[in-house]
């Protein structure tokens, strides 16, 4: 297995950008609805300031994918899985392979458009998700992890 951190493909950044734009569009629609219903009311602020909020949302949504893409890394070794990600705060998950109970492969509609998938590994402590991996690479990762899980299960039975 790989000892170096793996950087995501360019398709991952495009997928992140599309997801953020969809979120920004939904927020903009909500701002528009709020503006429509509040525009004729006497408020302590000018209702057009809501549109400023929409502009800020769009600016942040267009920056997040680029920062997140640069920070997102994952690594597999014979002992563990290590995932680093974050926008403002860096989050790191390290999971010992011997603690894995289940491995799953998942992809949503936007992921499939870009040929990406998520690998979800489950331990007794919860799930760790490795996102934005190309489908072929994700399938190989799942197969390798399944083999490792089975090896640990057989070794556990032999010792016990």
Secondary structure as GFF3:
##gff-version 3
##sequence-region A 1 160
A	DSSP	beta_strand	6	7	.	.	.	ID=ss1
A	DSSP	alpha_helix	10	38	.	.	.	ID=ss2
A	DSSP	alpha_helix	49	71	.	.	.	ID=ss3
A	DSSP	beta_strand	73	76	.	.	.	ID=ss4
A	DSSP	beta_strand	80	86	.	.	.	ID=ss5
A	DSSP	beta_strand	90	96	.	.	.	ID=ss6
A	DSSP	three_ten_helix	97	99	.	.	.	ID=ss7
A	DSSP	beta_strand	100	106	.	.	.	ID=ss8
A	DSSP	alpha_helix	109	114	.	.	.	ID=ss9
A	DSSP	beta_strand	116	123	.	.	.	ID=ss10
A	DSSP	beta_strand	126	134	.	.	.	ID=ss11
A	DSSP	alpha_helix	135	159	.	.	.	ID=ss12
###
